[in-house]
């Protein structure tokens, strides 16, 4: 067997051994592209929209807390005035 024939034989052997690995990689790439990435994009979209809602809700909650603090102060003042009258 000549050197070229030996090299060709080794090359064929490696190609045969690596074919399942290449096929698996191709399958993983397709699964990544067709299944995993769209799901991740959907999760990201849901997460960011939820974050925006909660962020806006926190601003509203801060405003409500401020209003409650003012109402408590007014109620305390009115209670003190009513106790002085009564």
N, C-alpha and C positions, 0 to 999 in steps of 0.2 A: 504494500500500500504506500502510495507516495504521500509526501507532505501535504499537498493540496487536497488529496482525497481524505486524508486524516482530518485536516481542518474542516473540510466540508461535512464530514461525518460528525465531528464535534459540534459544528454549527447547527446541524439538523437535530442532534440530540438536545442541545440547549433550547432550540425553538420548540421542540416537543414538550420539554419540561416546563418551559415558561408560558406556554399557551394557556393552561388553566389559570395561571396568575394574571395574565393579560386579560383573559375573559372576566375574571372576578373584578379586576380593576374597572373594566368597562361597565360591568353591571353596577358597581358601586357609584361610578360617576353618573350613570343614568338615573339611578335611584336618588342620588343627591339632587340632581337637577329637576327631576320630575315629582319627587315626593317630599324630600326633606326641606329644600329651600322654600317651596311655596308654603309649607306649614310654618316654617320659621318666620316668613314674612307676615303670615296671618297672626302669629303670636305677637310679633313686634307691633303690628297695627293695633291689635286689641290692647296691648300694654300701653302704648302711647296715648290712645284715646281714653283709657281708664285714668291714666296719669293726669291728662288735661282736665277730666271731670273732677277728680279729687283735688287738683290744684285750684280750680275755680270754686269748689265747695269749701276749701279752706279759707279762701278770701271771704266767702259769704259767712262762714262760721266766725271769723274774726269780727266781721261787722255786727253779727248778731250778739256776740259776747260784749262788744262795746255798747250796743243798745241796752243790753241787760244790766250792765254796770251803771249806766245812766239812770235806768228805771229804778234800780235798787236805791240809789242815792236819793232820787226824788221821793220814793216811798218812805225812806227813813226820815227825810225832812218833814214830809206830810204827817207821818206818825207822831213825830215829836211835837209838831204844831197842834195836832188834835189832842194829844195828852195834856198840853198846856191849857187848852180850851176847856177840856172836860174835867 
